Amino acid sequence: MSNTLLQATNISNKCRQVFIAKTKDYGTSWRILRSSSLTDQLFIKAQRIRTIQVTGENKVGESIEGEFVAIVNYCIMALIQFKETELQEMDLPLDQAAALYDKYVAETLALMEKKNHDYGEAWKDMRVSSLTDLILTKILRVKQMEDNEGAALVSEGIDANYFDMLNYAIFALIHLDVK
């Protein structure tokens, strides 16, 4: 296993722990959210990170790392909502929610390995602030596609943007050395 894959797996496991704990607390209440609402939640988290990065002030006290974890988890929720169209139940059992989480993490990490090969792990030389800006760019693209009812003429689909945001958030967490 490559060092990057090991780091990404460790980060995704930490994010999974948060997802499981919140699922135990709240169930799968997020299932009521439309894709556009999840995209807006992603925007709020990424915009908060950017504001803290630009101003250097954090008045709420929640960490940037925690917000990147939230971006990972919201992206997984968005992928489940977007891709698992046959799911009718709002309340998923914990084991089913965890299995879906694991499915999309596995897809994300497989994509990460392919892109890392082709791009030569360029993300390692990027700043966390650039990763934040890329996440915001992807969010704005998704919002535009949602406003266009999912239609895209030449660009990747909505789900591809969620996968990219997820990987960017994982890269940011690796840079921030989350233990």
Secondary structure, 3 states (H helix, E strand, C coil): CCHHHHHHHHHHHHHHHHHHHHHHHHCCHHHHCCHHHHHHHHHHHHHHHHHHHHHCCCCCCCCHHHHHHHHHHHHHHHHHHHHCCCCCCCCCCHHHHHHHHHHHHHHHHHHHHHHHHHHCCHHHHCCHHHHHHHHHHHHHHHHHHHHCCCCCCCCCCHHHHHHHHHHHHHHHHHHCCCC
